């Protein structure tokens, strides 16, 4: 049932799609806006979304009359807006007063960690790998996500203000490129 080679493959695939290391500048920026990031809450909600999508993803999309491409384009648009914030140093995503840590859910848990790319990847790898191996790969990635989210204060101190500003713009451009790629691959032109 469990195949370590498959678990390793699933883990690497999801690690590259989630790209939590590339999201560190965004997480630090979000923490500055929110005051605090709830690492545990973001990790648990991301995990619930990924596992729910593993079992119910296609059914949920069909229920709303949506296809994977439409879902991916919606996620790409959100990622595009987040990338523009990072690159231009502006705030387009505004927190509603009294939302108390909502940034740990939107945009951190969804769409950054468990976004359209991650969820569509989970649907795709389901055709290749067995469910228990995918579940283990998801859990391994969630452990890594939690560790990185908990380490953002330390990472920020090591980077410094100018290092953080440079990284934020570089990763903003990468996030923008990923958003454009997802958009391009799922739009009929």
Secondary structure, DSSP 8 states (H G I E B T S, - for coil): ---HHHHHHHHHHHHHHH-TTTTHHHHHHHHHHHS---HHHHHHHHHHHHHHHHHHHHHHHHHTT--HHHHHHHHHHHHHHHHHHHHHT---S---TT--SGGGIIIIIIIIIS-HHHHHHHHHHTTTS-HHHHHHHHHHHHHHHHHHHHTHHHHHHHHHHHHHHHHHHHHHHHHHHHHHHHHHHH---
